[in-house]
Amino acid sequence: MTDTIDLTAMYAMHDALRRELAHLNRITAAADVDARQVLATAAGWQLFKTALHIHHSAEDDALWPVLRENLAGQPAELALLEAVEAEHAALDPVIEAIDAALTDPDPDPARLGDLTDSLATGLAGHLKHEEDAVLPLIAQAVTAEQWGHFGQVHAQRIGLDAPRLLPWLLDGADEQTTQVMLAPLPEPARGAYAAAWLPAYTALNRWSPGTAA
């Protein structure tokens, strides 16, 4: 493999998801916070779910099939890929169960806490597994063209959510990561990011009740 690919976007997304898991853990652990009300009405939960769905669905549709084809004849590597795909699939029912708990007319606070713990444990483990074992495979086996296609699919699925998801993604990111992520944007979009998207996101207390759009 002679092509080189830049995994900055992947690490940026993983860092953002971990950051939000920390907020989720804080909210569900606080004795003086109604976690059910927060998750039901806060923008933070919606942004987290949207970003996670976009990221995982883009991987499922535009990255894993390419990687599977490129790794044909390598059973250990293919088994690893199957494992991370199974981790994706295991997270979706947990998120669905959390949403169901938020609308349950007879809520059980302990169940909500158990579900969010399960989500945090499962997603954190998946992110580490992917970084330790799969990202090196991607760097070795995926061409720059294939990686670029995955990036395009990912960006297309963000689509009209970019004004909120891009500042969300870069919240807390270092300057180099921010520059790498903003560089592909057309100049009008970079201008909008600085002038409108980032200020609006900064003003949004996303984990406060009533902030969901």
CYANA upper distance limits for C-alpha pairs under 8 A (distance plus 0.5 A):
  1 MET  CA    140 GLN  CA      6.69
  1 MET  CA    141 ALA  CA      7.13
  1 MET  CA    142 VAL  CA      8.45
  1 MET  CA    143 THR  CA      7.76
  3 ASP  CA    143 THR  CA      6.22
  3 ASP  CA    144 ALA  CA      6.11
  4 THR  CA    139 ALA  CA      7.66
  4 THR  CA    143 THR  CA      7.83
  4 THR  CA    144 ALA  CA      6.66
  5 ILE  CA    139 ALA  CA      6.95
  5 ILE  CA    143 THR  CA      7.85
  5 ILE  CA    144 ALA  CA      5.95
  5 ILE  CA    147 TRP  CA      7.45
  7 LEU  CA     11 TYR  CA      6.95
  8 THR  CA     12 ALA  CA      6.52
  8 THR  CA    177 THR  CA      7.06
  8 THR  CA    180 VAL  CA      7.89
  8 THR  CA    181 MET  CA      8.28
  9 ALA  CA     13 MET  CA      6.69
  9 ALA  CA    177 THR  CA      8.47
  9 ALA  CA    181 MET  CA      7.24
 10 MET  CA     14 HIS  CA      6.79
 11 TYR  CA     15 ASP  CA      6.56
 12 ALA  CA     16 ALA  CA      6.69
 12 ALA  CA    169 LEU  CA      7.30
 12 ALA  CA    170 LEU  CA      7.69
 12 ALA  CA    173 ALA  CA      7.73
 12 ALA  CA    177 THR  CA      7.76
 13 MET  CA     17 LEU  CA      6.70
 13 MET  CA     55 HIS  CA      8.48
 13 MET  CA    169 LEU  CA      6.76
 14 HIS  CA     18 ARG  CA      6.72
 14 HIS  CA    127 LEU  CA      7.01
 15 ASP  CA     19 ARG  CA      6.63
 16 ALA  CA     20 GLU  CA      6.85
 16 ALA  CA    168 TRP  CA      7.97
 16 ALA  CA    169 LEU  CA      6.10
 16 ALA  CA    170 LEU  CA      7.88
 16 ALA  CA    171 ASP  CA      7.81
 17 LEU  CA     21 LEU  CA      6.72
 17 LEU  CA     48 PHE  CA      7.59
 17 LEU  CA     52 LEU  CA      8.03
 18 ARG  CA     22 ALA  CA      6.86
 18 ARG  CA    124 ALA  CA      7.44
 19 ARG  CA     23 HIS  CA      7.19
 20 GLU  CA     24 LEU  CA      6.68
 20 GLU  CA     44 GLY  CA      8.26
 20 GLU  CA     48 PHE  CA      7.36
 21 LEU  CA     25 ASN  CA      6.58
 21 LEU  CA    120 ALA  CA      6.49
 22 ALA  CA     26 ARG  CA      6.65
 23 HIS  CA     27 ILE  CA      6.69
 23 HIS  CA    207 TRP  CA      8.24
 24 LEU  CA     28 THR  CA      6.71
 24 LEU  CA    116 THR  CA      7.96
 25 ASN  CA     29 ALA  CA      6.48
 25 ASN  CA    116 THR  CA      8.00
 25 ASN  CA    117 ASP  CA      7.93
 25 ASN  CA    120 ALA  CA      8.15
 26 ARG  CA     30 ALA  CA      6.67
 27 ILE  CA     33 VAL  CA      7.08
 27 ILE  CA     35 ALA  CA      6.37
 27 ILE  CA     38 VAL  CA      8.48
 28 THR  CA     33 VAL  CA      8.06
 28 THR  CA     35 ALA  CA      5.85
 28 THR  CA    113 GLY  CA      6.58
 28 THR  CA    116 THR  CA      8.12
 29 ALA  CA    113 GLY  CA      8.37
 34 ASP  CA     38 VAL  CA      6.88
 35 ALA  CA     39 LEU  CA      6.61
 36 ARG  CA     40 ALA  CA      6.53
 36 ARG  CA    102 LEU  CA      6.21
 36 ARG  CA    109 PRO  CA      8.21
 36 ARG  CA    112 LEU  CA      8.10
 37 GLN  CA     41 THR  CA      6.64
 37 GLN  CA     42 ALA  CA      8.49
 37 GLN  CA    102 LEU  CA      8.18
 37 GLN  CA    209 PRO  CA      7.01
 38 VAL  CA     42 ALA  CA      5.81
 38 VAL  CA    207 TRP  CA      7.27
 38 VAL  CA    208 SER  CA      6.74
 38 VAL  CA    209 PRO  CA      5.24
 38 VAL  CA    210 GLY  CA      8.33
 39 LEU  CA     44 GLY  CA      8.22
 39 LEU  CA     45 TRP  CA      6.13
 39 LEU  CA    102 LEU  CA      7.88
 39 LEU  CA    207 TRP  CA      8.40
 39 LEU  CA    209 PRO  CA      8.07
 40 ALA  CA     45 TRP  CA      8.28
 40 ALA  CA     99 ASP  CA      8.29
 40 ALA  CA    102 LEU  CA      6.45
 40 ALA  CA    103 THR  CA      8.45
 40 ALA  CA    209 PRO  CA      8.23
 41 THR  CA    208 SER  CA      8.38
 41 THR  CA    209 PRO  CA      5.55
 41 THR  CA    210 GLY  CA      5.36
 41 THR  CA    211 THR  CA      6.90
 41 THR  CA    212 ALA  CA      5.97
 42 ALA  CA     46 GLN  CA      7.65
 42 ALA  CA    206 ARG  CA      6.50
 42 ALA  CA    207 TRP  CA      5.77
 42 ALA  CA    208 SER  CA      5.88
 42 ALA  CA    209 PRO  CA      5.11
 42 ALA  CA    210 GLY  CA      5.95
 42 ALA  CA    211 THR  CA      5.33
 42 ALA  CA    212 ALA  CA      5.26
 43 ALA  CA     47 LEU  CA      6.52
 43 ALA  CA    206 ARG  CA      5.30
 43 ALA  CA    207 TRP  CA      6.77
 43 ALA  CA    208 SER  CA      8.07
 43 ALA  CA    209 PRO  CA      8.43
 43 ALA  CA    210 GLY  CA      8.15
 43 ALA  CA    211 THR  CA      5.51
 43 ALA  CA    212 ALA  CA      4.29
 43 ALA  CA    213 ALA  CA      7.19
 44 GLY  CA     48 PHE  CA      6.55
 44 GLY  CA    206 ARG  CA      5.07
 44 GLY  CA    207 TRP  CA      5.38
 44 GLY  CA    208 SER  CA      8.41
 44 GLY  CA    212 ALA  CA      8.02
 45 TRP  CA     49 LYS  CA      6.70
 45 TRP  CA    207 TRP  CA      7.88
 46 GLN  CA     50 THR  CA      6.58
 46 GLN  CA    212 ALA  CA      7.45
 47 LEU  CA     51 ALA  CA      6.54
 47 LEU  CA    165 LEU  CA      7.61
 47 LEU  CA    168 TRP  CA      8.43
 48 PHE  CA     52 LEU  CA      6.57
 49 LYS  CA     53 HIS  CA      6.53
 50 THR  CA     54 ILE  CA      6.68
 51 ALA  CA     55 HIS  CA      6.56
 51 ALA  CA    158 ILE  CA      8.46
 51 ALA  CA    165 LEU  CA      7.59
 52 LEU  CA     56 HIS  CA      6.53
 53 HIS  CA     57 SER  CA      6.32
 54 ILE  CA     58 ALA  CA      6.50
 54 ILE  CA    154 HIS  CA      7.28
 54 ILE  CA    157 ARG  CA      6.68
 54 ILE  CA    158 ILE  CA      7.27
 55 HIS  CA     59 GLU  CA      6.81
 55 HIS  CA    154 HIS  CA      7.14
 56 HIS  CA     60 ASP  CA      6.56
 56 HIS  CA     88 HIS  CA      7.40
 57 SER  CA     61 ASP  CA      6.55
 58 ALA  CA     62 ALA  CA      6.03
 58 ALA  CA     63 LEU  CA      7.50
 58 ALA  CA    150 PHE  CA      7.44
 58 ALA  CA    153 VAL  CA      6.79
 58 ALA  CA    154 HIS  CA      5.93
 58 ALA  CA    157 ARG  CA      8.28
 59 GLU  CA     63 LEU  CA      5.17
 59 GLU  CA     64 TRP  CA      6.37
 59 GLU  CA    150 PHE  CA      7.91
 60 ASP  CA     64 TRP  CA      6.01
 60 ASP  CA     65 PRO  CA      7.72
 60 ASP  CA     85 GLU  CA      7.89
 61 ASP  CA     65 PRO  CA      7.25
 62 ALA  CA     66 VAL  CA      7.34
 62 ALA  CA    149 HIS  CA      7.89
 62 ALA  CA    150 PHE  CA      5.75
 62 ALA  CA    153 VAL  CA      7.47
 63 LEU  CA     67 LEU  CA      6.65
 63 LEU  CA    146 GLN  CA      8.41
 63 LEU  CA    147 TRP  CA      8.11
 63 LEU  CA    150 PHE  CA      6.43
 64 TRP  CA     68 ARG  CA      6.41
 64 TRP  CA     81 LEU  CA      7.88
 65 PRO  CA     69 GLU  CA      6.73
 66 VAL  CA     70 ASN  CA      6.69
 66 VAL  CA    142 VAL  CA      8.02
 66 VAL  CA    146 GLN  CA      7.96
 67 LEU  CA     71 LEU  CA      6.55
 67 LEU  CA    138 ILE  CA      7.56
 67 LEU  CA    141 ALA  CA      7.32
 67 LEU  CA    142 VAL  CA      6.92
 68 ARG  CA     72 ALA  CA      6.76
 68 ARG  CA     78 LEU  CA      6.95
 68 ARG  CA     81 LEU  CA      7.91
 70 ASN  CA    141 ALA  CA      6.74
 70 ASN  CA    142 VAL  CA      7.75
 71 LEU  CA     77 GLU  CA      7.38
 71 LEU  CA     78 LEU  CA      7.15
 71 LEU  CA    141 ALA  CA      7.66
 72 ALA  CA     78 LEU  CA      8.04
 74 GLN  CA     78 LEU  CA      6.73
 75 PRO  CA     79 ALA  CA      6.53
 76 ALA  CA     80 LEU  CA      6.89
 77 GLU  CA     81 LEU  CA      6.87
 78 LEU  CA     82 GLU  CA      6.74
 79 ALA  CA     83 ALA  CA      6.75
 80 LEU  CA     84 VAL  CA      7.05
 80 LEU  CA    133 ALA  CA      8.37
 80 LEU  CA    134 VAL  CA      8.14
 81 LEU  CA     85 GLU  CA      6.78
 81 LEU  CA    134 VAL  CA      7.86
 82 GLU  CA     86 ALA  CA      6.66
 83 ALA  CA     87 GLU  CA      6.83
 84 VAL  CA     88 HIS  CA      6.92
 84 VAL  CA    126 HIS  CA      7.44
 84 VAL  CA    129 HIS  CA      8.16
 84 VAL  CA    130 GLU  CA      7.50
 85 GLU  CA     89 ALA  CA      6.96
 86 ALA  CA     90 ALA  CA      6.67
 87 GLU  CA     91 LEU  CA      7.04
 87 GLU  CA    122 GLY  CA      8.10
 87 GLU  CA    126 HIS  CA      6.87
 88 HIS  CA     92 ASP  CA      7.56
 88 HIS  CA    126 HIS  CA      8.43
 89 ALA  CA     93 PRO  CA      8.20
 90 ALA  CA     94 VAL  CA      7.74
 91 LEU  CA     95 ILE  CA      7.00
 91 LEU  CA    119 LEU  CA      7.16
 91 LEU  CA    122 GLY  CA      7.42
 91 LEU  CA    123 LEU  CA      7.65
 92 ASP  CA     96 GLU  CA      6.76
 93 PRO  CA     97 ALA  CA      6.53
 94 VAL  CA     98 ILE  CA      6.73
 94 VAL  CA    115 LEU  CA      6.99
 94 VAL  CA    118 SER  CA      7.88
 94 VAL  CA    119 LEU  CA      6.79
 95 ILE  CA     99 ASP  CA      6.82
 95 ILE  CA    119 LEU  CA      7.72
 96 GLU  CA    100 ALA  CA      6.69
 97 ALA  CA    101 ALA  CA      6.62
 97 ALA  CA    115 LEU  CA      7.86
 98 ILE  CA    102 LEU  CA      6.86
 98 ILE  CA    112 LEU  CA      6.91
 98 ILE  CA    115 LEU  CA      6.74
 98 ILE  CA    116 THR  CA      7.64
 99 ASP  CA    103 THR  CA      7.32
100 ALA  CA    104 ASP  CA      6.66
101 ALA  CA    107 PRO  CA      7.00
101 ALA  CA    108 ASP  CA      8.21
101 ALA  CA    111 ARG  CA      8.31
101 ALA  CA    112 LEU  CA      6.90
102 LEU  CA    107 PRO  CA      7.97
103 THR  CA    107 PRO  CA      8.38
108 ASP  CA    112 LEU  CA      7.14
109 PRO  CA    113 GLY  CA      6.84
110 ALA  CA    114 ASP  CA      6.66
111 ARG  CA    115 LEU  CA      6.62
112 LEU  CA    116 THR  CA      6.69
113 GLY  CA    117 ASP  CA      6.56
114 ASP  CA    118 SER  CA      6.65
115 LEU  CA    119 LEU  CA      6.71
116 THR  CA    120 ALA  CA      6.59
117 ASP  CA    121 THR  CA      6.54
118 SER  CA    122 GLY  CA      6.40
119 LEU  CA    123 LEU  CA      6.38
120 ALA  CA    124 ALA  CA      6.34
121 THR  CA    125 GLY  CA      6.53
122 GLY  CA    126 HIS  CA      6.62
123 LEU  CA    127 LEU  CA      6.61
124 ALA  CA    128 LYS  CA      6.82
125 GLY  CA    129 HIS  CA      6.57
126 HIS  CA    130 GLU  CA      6.53
127 LEU  CA    131 GLU  CA      6.66
128 LYS  CA    132 ASP  CA      6.45
129 HIS  CA    133 ALA  CA      6.36
129 HIS  CA    134 VAL  CA      7.70
130 GLU  CA    134 VAL  CA      5.21
130 GLU  CA    135 LEU  CA      6.58
131 GLU  CA    135 LEU  CA      5.72
131 GLU  CA    136 PRO  CA      8.03
132 ASP  CA    136 PRO  CA      7.81
133 ALA  CA    137 LEU  CA      7.42
134 VAL  CA    138 ILE  CA      6.73
135 LEU  CA    139 ALA  CA      6.69
136 PRO  CA    140 GLN  CA      6.79
137 LEU  CA    141 ALA  CA      6.33
137 LEU  CA    142 VAL  CA      8.38
138 ILE  CA    142 VAL  CA      5.73
142 VAL  CA    146 GLN  CA      6.66
142 VAL  CA    147 TRP  CA      6.92
143 THR  CA    147 TRP  CA      6.63
144 ALA  CA    148 GLY  CA      6.48
145 GLU  CA    149 HIS  CA      6.79
146 GLN  CA    150 PHE  CA      6.90
147 TRP  CA    151 GLY  CA      6.80
148 GLY  CA    152 GLN  CA      6.74
149 HIS  CA    153 VAL  CA      6.76
150 PHE  CA    154 HIS  CA      6.64
151 GLY  CA    155 ALA  CA      6.60
152 GLN  CA    156 GLN  CA      6.55
153 VAL  CA    157 ARG  CA      6.78
154 HIS  CA    158 ILE  CA      6.98
155 ALA  CA    159 GLY  CA      6.83
158 ILE  CA    162 ALA  CA      6.25
158 ILE  CA    165 LEU  CA      7.95
161 ASP  CA    165 LEU  CA      6.36
162 ALA  CA    166 LEU  CA      5.81
163 PRO  CA    167 PRO  CA      7.57
163 PRO  CA    193 TYR  CA      7.55
163 PRO  CA    197 TRP  CA      5.58
163 PRO  CA    198 LEU  CA      8.43
164 ARG  CA    168 TRP  CA      6.73
164 ARG  CA    197 TRP  CA      7.10
164 ARG  CA    201 TYR  CA      6.97
165 LEU  CA    169 LEU  CA      6.40
166 LEU  CA    170 LEU  CA      6.81
167 PRO  CA    171 ASP  CA      6.44
167 PRO  CA    193 TYR  CA      8.20
167 PRO  CA    197 TRP  CA      7.28
167 PRO  CA    198 LEU  CA      6.03
167 PRO  CA    201 TYR  CA      6.90
168 TRP  CA    201 TYR  CA      7.75
169 LEU  CA    173 ALA  CA      8.48
170 LEU  CA    177 THR  CA      8.40
170 LEU  CA    178 THR  CA      6.79
173 ALA  CA    177 THR  CA      6.65
173 ALA  CA    178 THR  CA      6.79
174 ASP  CA    178 THR  CA      6.78
175 GLU  CA    179 GLN  CA      6.64
176 GLN  CA    180 VAL  CA      6.71
177 THR  CA    181 MET  CA      6.64
178 THR  CA    182 LEU  CA      6.60
179 GLN  CA    183 ALA  CA      6.36
180 VAL  CA    184 PRO  CA      8.24
182 LEU  CA    190 ARG  CA      7.16
185 LEU  CA    189 ALA  CA      6.45
185 LEU  CA    190 ARG  CA      6.57
186 PRO  CA    190 ARG  CA      6.92
187 GLU  CA    191 GLY  CA      6.62
188 PRO  CA    192 ALA  CA      6.64
189 ALA  CA    193 TYR  CA      6.55
190 ARG  CA    194 ALA  CA      6.91
191 GLY  CA    195 ALA  CA      6.50
192 ALA  CA    196 ALA  CA      5.79
192 ALA  CA    197 TRP  CA      6.62
193 TYR  CA    197 TRP  CA      5.05
193 TYR  CA    198 LEU  CA      6.11
194 ALA  CA    198 LEU  CA      6.27
194 ALA  CA    199 PRO  CA      7.91
195 ALA  CA    199 PRO  CA      7.36
196 ALA  CA    200 ALA  CA      6.56
197 TRP  CA    201 TYR  CA      6.70
198 LEU  CA    202 THR  CA      6.50
199 PRO  CA    203 ALA  CA      6.71
200 ALA  CA    204 LEU  CA      6.89
204 LEU  CA    211 THR  CA      7.91
205 ASN  CA    211 THR  CA      7.67
206 ARG  CA    211 THR  CA      6.62
206 ARG  CA    212 ALA  CA      8.15
207 TRP  CA    211 THR  CA      8.05
